[in-house]
Amino acid sequence: MLIGKRLLNKVVPTARRIHALSHPHRLAILSLLSREPLWVSDLVNYLNLPSSLISHHLRLLRKEGWIAKMKEGKHSLYRVSEKSKNELLNVVTDVFTTK
């Protein structure tokens, strides 16, 4: 059984990934992107939020690997990353099965 610093070191990456989902706007973005890839302008229209705020949330979700960005000219199309499709369940399961 892990305890103390070893346990904390093991759960920190999981905490970061979960924290990236801890805002309602980011969960809404992830929900929309799970259906289809979208442009920032699409997300702005669907969520009625400023593009600067959408971009901020997209950066955080990308940093933690939840979404991927595909450049097309000067615009970016966002989608749920392949590795994150089942990741949420795995992240939560990992917390409860730490040995």
The first five atom37 places (N, CA, C, CB, O) and aatype in JSON, in Angstrom:
{
  "aatype": [12, 10, 9, 7, 11, 1, 10, 10, 2, 11, 19, 19, 14, 16, 0, 1, 1, 9, 8, 0, 10, 15, 8, 14, 8, 1, 10, 0, 9, 10, 15, 10, 10, 15, 1, 6, 14, 10, 17, 19, 15, 3, 10, 19, 2, 18, 10, 2, 10, 14, 15, 15, 10, 9, 15, 8, 8, 10, 1, 10, 10, 1, 11, 6, 7, 17, 9, 0, 11, 12, 11, 6, 7, 11, 8, 15, 10, 18, 1, 19, 15, 6, 11, 15, 11, 2, 6, 10, 10, 2, 19, 19, 16, 3, 19, 13, 16, 16, 11],
  "atom_mask": [
    [1, 1, 1, 1, 1],
    [1, 1, 1, 1, 1],
    [1, 1, 1, 1, 1],
    [1, 1, 1, 0, 1],
    [1, 1, 1, 1, 1],
    [1, 1, 1, 1, 1],
    [1, 1, 1, 1, 1],
    [1, 1, 1, 1, 1],
    [1, 1, 1, 1, 1],
    [1, 1, 1, 1, 1],
    [1, 1, 1, 1, 1],
    [1, 1, 1, 1, 1],
    [1, 1, 1, 1, 1],
    [1, 1, 1, 1, 1],
    [1, 1, 1, 1, 1],
    [1, 1, 1, 1, 1],
    [1, 1, 1, 1, 1],
    [1, 1, 1, 1, 1],
    [1, 1, 1, 1, 1],
    [1, 1, 1, 1, 1],
    [1, 1, 1, 1, 1],
    [1, 1, 1, 1, 1],
    [1, 1, 1, 1, 1],
    [1, 1, 1, 1, 1],
    [1, 1, 1, 1, 1],
    [1, 1, 1, 1, 1],
    [1, 1, 1, 1, 1],
    [1, 1, 1, 1, 1],
    [1, 1, 1, 1, 1],
    [1, 1, 1, 1, 1],
    [1, 1, 1, 1, 1],
    [1, 1, 1, 1, 1],
    [1, 1, 1, 1, 1],
    [1, 1, 1, 1, 1],
    [1, 1, 1, 1, 1],
    [1, 1, 1, 1, 1],
    [1, 1, 1, 1, 1],
    [1, 1, 1, 1, 1],
    [1, 1, 1, 1, 1],
    [1, 1, 1, 1, 1],
    [1, 1, 1, 1, 1],
    [1, 1, 1, 1, 1],
    [1, 1, 1, 1, 1],
    [1, 1, 1, 1, 1],
    [1, 1, 1, 1, 1],
    [1, 1, 1, 1, 1],
    [1, 1, 1, 1, 1],
    [1, 1, 1, 1, 1],
    [1, 1, 1, 1, 1],
    [1, 1, 1, 1, 1],
    [1, 1, 1, 1, 1],
    [1, 1, 1, 1, 1],
    [1, 1, 1, 1, 1],
    [1, 1, 1, 1, 1],
    [1, 1, 1, 1, 1],
    [1, 1, 1, 1, 1],
    [1, 1, 1, 1, 1],
    [1, 1, 1, 1, 1],
    [1, 1, 1, 1, 1],
    [1, 1, 1, 1, 1],
    [1, 1, 1, 1, 1],
    [1, 1, 1, 1, 1],
    [1, 1, 1, 1, 1],
    [1, 1, 1, 1, 1],
    [1, 1, 1, 0, 1],
    [1, 1, 1, 1, 1],
    [1, 1, 1, 1, 1],
    [1, 1, 1, 1, 1],
    [1, 1, 1, 1, 1],
    [1, 1, 1, 1, 1],
    [1, 1, 1, 1, 1],
    [1, 1, 1, 1, 1],
    [1, 1, 1, 0, 1],
    [1, 1, 1, 1, 1],
    [1, 1, 1, 1, 1],
    [1, 1, 1, 1, 1],
    [1, 1, 1, 1, 1],
    [1, 1, 1, 1, 1],
    [1, 1, 1, 1, 1],
    [1, 1, 1, 1, 1],
    [1, 1, 1, 1, 1],
    [1, 1, 1, 1, 1],
    [1, 1, 1, 1, 1],
    [1, 1, 1, 1, 1],
    [1, 1, 1, 1, 1],
    [1, 1, 1, 1, 1],
    [1, 1, 1, 1, 1],
    [1, 1, 1, 1, 1],
    [1, 1, 1, 1, 1],
    [1, 1, 1, 1, 1],
    [1, 1, 1, 1, 1],
    [1, 1, 1, 1, 1],
    [1, 1, 1, 1, 1],
    [1, 1, 1, 1, 1],
    [1, 1, 1, 1, 1],
    [1, 1, 1, 1, 1],
    [1, 1, 1, 1, 1],
    [1, 1, 1, 1, 1],
    [1, 1, 1, 1, 1]
  ],
  "atom_positions": [
    [[0.84, -1.18, 0.0], [0.0, 0.0, 0.0], [0.89, 1.24, 0.0], [-0.96, 0.0, 1.22], [1.84, 1.33, 0.77]],
    [[0.57, 2.19, -0.87], [1.29, 3.46, -0.92], [0.76, 4.4, 0.14], [1.18, 4.1, -2.31], [-0.45, 4.48, 0.37]],
    [[1.68, 5.11, 0.79], [1.27, 6.12, 1.77], [2.2, 7.32, 1.66], [1.28, 5.55, 3.22], [3.24, 7.24, 1.02]],
    [[1.83, 8.41, 2.28], [2.67, 9.59, 2.34], [3.01, 10.15, 0.98], [0.0, 0.0, 0.0], [2.16, 10.24, 0.09]],
    [[4.3, 10.53, 0.83], [4.76, 11.17, -0.41], [4.6, 10.28, -1.63], [6.2, 11.58, -0.28], [4.26, 10.76, -2.71]],
    [[4.82, 8.99, -1.47], [4.7, 8.09, -2.61], [3.27, 8.07, -3.14], [5.13, 6.67, -2.23], [3.05, 8.07, -4.35]],
    [[2.3, 8.06, -2.23], [0.9, 8.1, -2.64], [0.58, 9.43, -3.31], [-0.02, 7.87, -1.42], [-0.05, 9.46, -4.36]],
    [[1.02, 10.53, -2.69], [0.76, 11.85, -3.28], [1.39, 11.98, -4.66], [1.28, 12.95, -2.36], [0.76, 12.5, -5.58]],
    [[2.63, 11.51, -4.81], [3.28, 11.58, -6.12], [2.53, 10.79, -7.18], [4.72, 11.07, -6.02], [2.49, 11.18, -8.34]],
    [[1.93, 9.69, -6.77], [1.18, 8.87, -7.72], [-0.12, 9.54, -8.15], [0.88, 7.51, -7.12], [-0.51, 9.42, -9.31]],
    [[-0.79, 10.25, -7.24], [-2.11, 10.81, -7.56], [-2.06, 12.22, -8.15], [-2.96, 10.82, -6.33], [-3.07, 12.69, -8.67]],
    [[-0.92, 12.9, -8.08], [-0.83, 14.27, -8.6], [-1.2, 14.35, -10.09], [0.57, 14.82, -8.39], [-1.99, 15.22, -10.45]],
    [[-0.66, 13.5, -10.96], [-1.06, 13.59, -12.38], [-2.56, 13.37, -12.57], [-0.28, 12.55, -13.2], [-3.18, 14.04, -13.4]],
    [[-3.14, 12.47, -11.82], [-4.58, 12.23, -11.9], [-5.35, 13.46, -11.43], [-4.98, 11.0, -11.07], [-6.35, 13.83, -12.03]],
    [[-4.88, 14.08, -10.37], [-5.54, 15.29, -9.86], [-5.51, 16.41, -10.91], [-4.87, 15.77, -8.56], [-6.5, 17.12, -11.08]],
    [[-4.39, 16.56, -11.6], [-4.29, 17.58, -12.65], [-5.29, 17.32, -13.77], [-2.87, 17.62, -13.21], [-5.95, 18.23, -14.26]],
    [[-5.38, 16.07, -14.17], [-6.31, 15.72, -15.26], [-7.75, 15.97, -14.84], [-6.14, 14.25, -15.68], [-8.54, 16.49, -15.62]],
    [[-8.09, 15.6, -13.62], [-9.45, 15.82, -13.13], [-9.71, 17.32, -12.96], [-9.68, 15.08, -11.79], [-10.8, 17.8, -13.28]],
    [[-8.73, 18.05, -12.47], [-8.89, 19.5, -12.29], [-9.21, 20.19, -13.6], [-7.61, 20.1, -11.68], [-9.98, 21.15, -13.63]],
    [[-8.64, 19.7, -14.69], [-8.92, 20.29, -16.0], [-10.39, 20.18, -16.36], [-8.07, 19.62, -17.08], [-10.88, 20.93, -17.21]],
    [[-11.1, 19.26, -15.75], [-12.53, 19.07, -16.02], [-13.42, 19.74, -14.99], [-12.85, 17.6, -16.09], [-14.64, 19.64, -15.06]],
    [[-12.82, 20.41, -14.01], [-13.57, 20.89, -12.85], [-14.34, 22.18, -13.08], [-12.65, 21.07, -11.71], [-14.92, 22.72, -12.13]],
    [[-14.37, 22.68, -14.28], [-15.12, 23.9, -14.57], [-16.28, 23.56, -15.49], [-14.19, 24.99, -15.21], [-16.11, 22.79, -16.44]],
    [[-17.46, 24.12, -15.24], [-18.62, 23.79, -16.08], [-18.41, 24.1, -17.57], [-19.84, 24.55, -15.59], [-18.89, 23.37, -18.43]],
    [[-17.7, 25.18, -17.87], [-17.45, 25.51, -19.28], [-16.6, 24.43, -19.95], [-16.75, 26.88, -19.41], [-16.85, 24.06, -21.1]],
    [[-15.59, 23.93, -19.24], [-14.73, 22.9, -19.83], [-15.49, 21.59, -20.03], [-13.49, 22.66, -18.94], [-15.3, 20.9, -21.03]],
    [[-16.35, 21.26, -19.08], [-17.16, 20.05, -19.25], [-18.12, 20.21, -20.43], [-17.95, 19.74, -17.97], [-18.35, 19.27, -21.18]],
    [[-18.68, 21.4, -20.58], [-19.58, 21.65, -21.72], [-18.83, 21.54, -23.04], [-20.24, 23.05, -21.59], [-19.32, 20.96, -24.0]],
    [[-17.62, 22.11, -23.08], [-16.8, 22.02, -24.29], [-16.49, 20.56, -24.61], [-15.48, 22.81, -24.11], [-16.62, 20.13, -25.75]],
    [[-16.09, 19.8, -23.6], [-15.77, 18.39, -23.82], [-17.01, 17.62, -24.29], [-15.22, 17.76, -22.52], [-16.91, 16.75, -25.16]],
    [[-18.15, 17.95, -23.73], [-19.39, 17.3, -24.14], [-19.69, 17.58, -25.62], [-20.56, 17.77, -23.27], [-20.03, 16.67, -26.37]],
    [[-19.56, 18.84, -26.03], [-19.8, 19.2, -27.43], [-18.8, 18.52, -28.36], [-19.74, 20.71, -27.61], [-19.17, 18.02, -29.42]],
    [[-17.54, 18.51, -27.96], [-16.5, 17.92, -28.81], [-16.59, 16.4, -28.86], [-15.13, 18.32, -28.31], [-16.06, 15.78, -29.78]],
    [[-17.25, 15.8, -27.89], [-17.41, 14.34, -27.92], [-18.37, 13.91, -29.02], [-17.9, 13.82, -26.55], [-18.38, 12.75, -29.43]],
    [[-19.18, 14.85, -29.5], [-20.14, 14.55, -30.56], [-19.54, 14.73, -31.95], [-21.36, 15.42, -30.42], [-19.82, 13.96, -32.87]],
    [[-18.7, 15.78, -32.09], [-18.08, 16.07, -33.39], [-16.98, 17.11, -33.21], [-19.15, 16.57, -34.4], [-17.02, 17.9, -32.26]],
    [[-15.99, 17.12, -34.1], [-14.98, 18.18, -34.05], [-15.63, 19.53, -34.34], [-13.83, 17.9, -35.07], [-16.56, 19.63, -35.14]],
    [[-15.13, 20.57, -33.66], [-15.71, 21.91, -33.82], [-14.63, 22.97, -33.9], [-16.66, 22.21, -32.66], [-13.53, 22.8, -33.39]],
    [[-14.98, 24.07, -34.57], [-14.13, 25.25, -34.61], [-14.4, 26.09, -33.36], [-14.39, 26.08, -35.91], [-15.43, 25.92, -32.71]],
    [[-13.49, 26.98, -33.03], [-13.69, 27.87, -31.9], [-14.97, 28.67, -32.1], [-12.47, 28.82, -31.72], [-15.74, 28.86, -31.16]],
    [[-15.2, 29.15, -33.31], [-16.41, 29.93, -33.58], [-17.69, 29.13, -33.3], [-16.41, 30.41, -35.04], [-18.68, 29.69, -32.85]],
    [[-17.66, 27.83, -33.57], [-18.81, 26.98, -33.24], [-19.04, 26.94, -31.73], [-18.6, 25.55, -33.78], [-20.17, 27.08, -31.26]],
    [[-17.95, 26.77, -30.98], [-18.05, 26.72, -29.53], [-18.55, 28.05, -28.97], [-16.7, 26.36, -28.9], [-19.34, 28.07, -28.02]],
    [[-18.09, 29.15, -29.55], [-18.55, 30.48, -29.13], [-20.06, 30.57, -29.33], [-17.82, 31.61, -29.92], [-20.78, 31.05, -28.45]],
    [[-20.55, 30.13, -30.48], [-21.98, 30.18, -30.77], [-22.79, 29.26, -29.86], [-22.23, 29.81, -32.23], [-23.84, 29.66, -29.35]],
    [[-22.32, 28.04, -29.66], [-23.06, 27.09, -28.83], [-23.11, 27.5, -27.37], [-22.45, 25.71, -28.95], [-24.13, 27.33, -26.7]],
    [[-22.01, 28.05, -26.86], [-21.92, 28.35, -25.43], [-22.17, 29.81, -25.09], [-20.57, 27.95, -24.92], [-22.29, 30.17, -23.92]],
    [[-22.23, 30.66, -26.12], [-22.45, 32.09, -25.91], [-21.42, 32.67, -24.93], [-23.87, 32.33, -25.39], [-21.76, 33.4, -24.0]],
    [[-20.16, 32.33, -25.19], [-19.04, 32.82, -24.39], [-18.05, 33.52, -25.32], [-18.35, 31.66, -23.61], [-18.01, 33.21, -26.51]],
    [[-17.25, 34.46, -24.8], [-16.26, 35.12, -25.65], [-15.19, 34.14, -26.12], [-15.6, 36.29, -24.89], [-14.84, 33.19, -25.42]],
    [[-14.68, 34.37, -27.32], [-13.67, 33.46, -27.89], [-12.42, 33.41, -27.03], [-13.31, 33.9, -29.31], [-11.76, 32.37, -26.97]],
    [[-12.07, 34.49, -26.35], [-10.88, 34.47, -25.49], [-11.07, 33.49, -24.33], [-10.59, 35.88, -24.94], [-10.12, 32.8, -23.95]],
    [[-12.27, 33.43, -23.78], [-12.55, 32.49, -22.68], [-12.57, 31.05, -23.2], [-13.89, 32.83, -22.0], [-12.04, 30.14, -22.56]],
    [[-13.18, 30.85, -24.36], [-13.18, 29.51, -24.98], [-11.74, 29.06, -25.22], [-13.99, 29.52, -26.33], [-11.4, 27.92, -24.92]],
    [[-10.91, 29.94, -25.76], [-9.51, 29.61, -26.04], [-8.76, 29.25, -24.76], [-8.81, 30.78, -26.73], [-7.96, 28.32, -24.76]],
    [[-9.02, 29.96, -23.7], [-8.4, 29.66, -22.4], [-8.76, 28.24, -21.96], [-8.85, 30.69, -21.31], [-7.88, 27.46, -21.58]],
    [[-10.03, 27.9, -22.02], [-10.47, 26.57, -21.61], [-9.92, 25.49, -22.54], [-12.0, 26.5, -21.58], [-9.54, 24.41, -22.08]],
    [[-9.87, 25.77, -23.83], [-9.3, 24.81, -24.78], [-7.83, 24.54, -24.48], [-9.46, 25.33, -26.22], [-7.38, 23.4, -24.55]],
    [[-7.09, 25.58, -24.15], [-5.66, 25.41, -23.8], [-5.5, 24.46, -22.61], [-5.01, 26.78, -23.47], [-4.65, 23.56, -22.64]],
    [[-6.31, 24.67, -21.58], [-6.22, 23.79, -20.4], [-6.58, 22.35, -20.74], [-7.13, 24.3, -19.28], [-5.91, 21.42, -20.3]],
    [[-7.64, 22.17, -21.52], [-8.04, 20.81, -21.9], [-6.99, 20.14, -22.77], [-9.38, 20.84, -22.63], [-6.75, 18.94, -22.65]],
    [[-6.37, 20.91, -23.66], [-5.29, 20.35, -24.51], [-4.08, 19.99, -23.69], [-4.9, 21.35, -25.6], [-3.48, 18.94, -23.89]],
    [[-3.71, 20.86, -22.75], [-2.52, 20.62, -21.93], [-2.62, 19.29, -21.18], [-2.33, 21.77, -20.92], [-1.62, 18.58, -21.03]],
    [[-3.81, 18.96, -20.73], [-4.0, 17.7, -19.99], [-4.39, 16.54, -20.88], [-5.04, 17.89, -18.92], [-4.67, 15.45, -20.39]],
    [[-4.42, 16.76, -22.19], [-4.63, 15.66, -23.14], [-6.07, 15.27, -23.39], [0.0, 0.0, 0.0], [-6.31, 14.24, -24.03]],
    [[-7.03, 16.06, -22.92], [-8.43, 15.7, -23.14], [-8.87, 15.94, -24.57], [-9.31, 16.47, -22.2], [-9.72, 15.23, -25.09]],
    [[-8.29, 16.96, -25.21], [-8.69, 17.28, -26.58], [-7.45, 17.44, -27.45], [-9.55, 18.57, -26.61], [-6.34, 17.58, -26.96]],
    [[-7.68, 17.41, -28.75], [-6.6, 17.59, -29.73], [-6.98, 18.73, -30.67], [-6.34, 16.26, -30.54], [-8.16, 19.01, -30.88]],
    [[-5.96, 19.38, -31.21], [-6.16, 20.51, -32.12], [-5.6, 20.16, -33.48], [-5.5, 21.8, -31.57], [-4.5, 19.63, -33.59]],
    [[-6.36, 20.48, -34.51], [-5.92, 20.27, -35.89], [-5.94, 21.63, -36.58], [-6.82, 19.22, -36.65], [-6.99, 22.25, -36.7]],
    [[-4.77, 22.08, -37.04], [-4.66, 23.37, -37.71], [-5.1, 23.23, -39.16], [-3.23, 23.92, -37.63], [-4.7, 22.3, -39.85]],
    [[-5.91, 24.17, -39.6], [-6.29, 24.28, -41.0], [-6.16, 25.74, -41.37], [-7.77, 23.73, -41.27], [-7.05, 26.55, -41.11]],
    [[-5.03, 26.07, -41.99], [-4.74, 27.48, -42.27], [-4.48, 28.2, -40.96], [0.0, 0.0, 0.0], [-3.67, 27.74, -40.14]],
    [[-5.16, 29.31, -40.76], [-4.97, 30.03, -39.5], [-6.04, 29.69, -38.47], [-4.96, 31.52, -39.76], [-6.09, 30.31, -37.4]],
    [[-6.9, 28.73, -38.78], [-7.96, 28.32, -37.87], [-7.66, 26.94, -37.31], [-9.33, 28.33, -38.59], [-6.9, 26.16, -37.89]],
    [[-8.27, 26.64, -36.17], [-8.05, 25.36, -35.52], [-9.36, 24.64, -35.28], [-7.31, 25.55, -34.19], [-10.35, 25.22, -34.84]],
    [[-9.34, 23.37, -35.59], [-10.48, 22.49, -35.35], [-10.12, 21.64, -34.14], [-10.81, 21.59, -36.62], [-9.02, 21.1, -34.06]],
    [[-11.05, 21.53, -33.2], [-10.8, 20.78, -31.97], [-11.66, 19.54, -31.92], [-11.05, 21.65, -30.74], [-12.79, 19.53, -32.41]],
    [[-11.11, 18.5, -31.32], [-11.85, 17.23, -31.16], [-11.39, 16.56, -29.88], [-11.63, 16.29, -32.39], [-10.33, 16.9, -29.34]],
    [[-12.17, 15.63, -29.4], [-11.77, 14.83, -28.24], [-10.61, 13.96, -28.69], [-12.96, 13.96, -27.67], [-10.67, 13.34, -29.75]],
    [[-9.56, 13.92, -27.89], [-8.4, 13.12, -28.27], [-8.73, 11.64, -28.16], [-7.18, 13.46, -27.38], [-9.57, 11.23, -27.36]],
    [[-8.07, 10.85, -28.98], [-8.31, 9.4, -29.0], [-8.1, 8.77, -27.63], [-7.41, 8.73, -30.03], [-8.89, 7.94, -27.19]],
    [[-7.02, 9.17, -26.97], [-6.72, 8.52, -25.69], [-7.69, 8.89, -24.58], [-5.33, 8.88, -25.26], [-7.76, 8.2, -23.57]],
    [[-8.46, 9.97, -24.75], [-9.34, 10.39, -23.67], [-10.75, 9.82, -23.77], [-9.42, 11.87, -23.64], [-11.57, 10.06, -22.89]],
    [[-11.04, 9.08, -24.81], [-12.41, 8.59, -24.98], [-12.88, 7.75, -23.8], [-12.52, 7.78, -26.26], [-14.03, 7.87, -23.38]],
    [[-12.04, 6.91, -23.26], [-12.4, 6.11, -22.09], [-11.61, 6.53, -20.85], [-12.17, 4.63, -22.36], [-11.66, 5.88, -19.81]],
    [[-10.88, 7.61, -20.98], [-9.95, 8.01, -19.94], [-10.61, 8.43, -18.64], [-9.11, 9.13, -20.44], [-10.07, 8.14, -17.57]],
    [[-11.74, 9.09, -18.68], [-12.35, 9.58, -17.45], [-12.65, 8.43, -16.5], [-13.64, 10.36, -17.76], [-12.36, 8.52, -15.31]],
    [[-13.21, 7.38, -17.02], [-13.47, 6.22, -16.18], [-12.17, 5.65, -15.63], [-14.23, 5.15, -16.97], [-12.11, 5.28, -14.46]],
    [[-11.13, 5.58, -16.46], [-9.84, 5.06, -16.0], [-9.22, 5.95, -14.94], [-8.9, 4.93, -17.18], [-8.62, 5.44, -13.99]],
    [[-9.35, 7.27, -15.08], [-8.77, 8.21, -14.11], [-9.42, 8.0, -12.75], [-8.95, 9.68, -14.58], [-8.73, 7.9, -11.74]],
    [[-10.74, 7.94, -12.73], [-11.45, 7.76, -11.47], [-11.14, 6.38, -10.88], [-12.96, 7.94, -11.68], [-10.93, 6.26, -9.67]],
    [[-11.13, 5.37, -11.71], [-10.83, 4.02, -11.24], [-9.44, 3.96, -10.63], [-10.95, 3.0, -12.38], [-9.24, 3.29, -9.61]],
    [[-8.48, 4.65, -11.24], [-7.11, 4.66, -10.75], [-7.01, 5.19, -9.32], [-6.23, 5.48, -11.66], [-6.21, 4.69, -8.53]],
    [[-7.8, 6.18, -9.0], [-7.78, 6.76, -7.65], [-8.22, 5.73, -6.63], [-8.68, 8.0, -7.58], [-7.66, 5.66, -5.53]],
    [[-9.2, 4.93, -6.97], [-9.74, 3.97, -6.02], [-9.02, 2.63, -6.0], [-11.17, 3.74, -6.31], [-9.31, 1.78, -5.15]],
    [[-8.08, 2.44, -6.91], [-7.33, 1.18, -6.93], [-5.85, 1.38, -6.69], [-7.54, 0.46, -8.25], [-5.05, 0.49, -6.98]],
    [[-5.46, 2.54, -6.16], [-4.05, 2.8, -5.86], [-3.57, 1.82, -4.8], [-3.85, 4.27, -5.38], [-4.17, 1.7, -3.73]],
    [[-2.48, 1.13, -5.13], [-1.93, 0.14, -4.18], [-0.57, 0.56, -3.71], [-1.85, -1.25, -4.82], [0.06, -0.14, -2.91]]
  ]
}
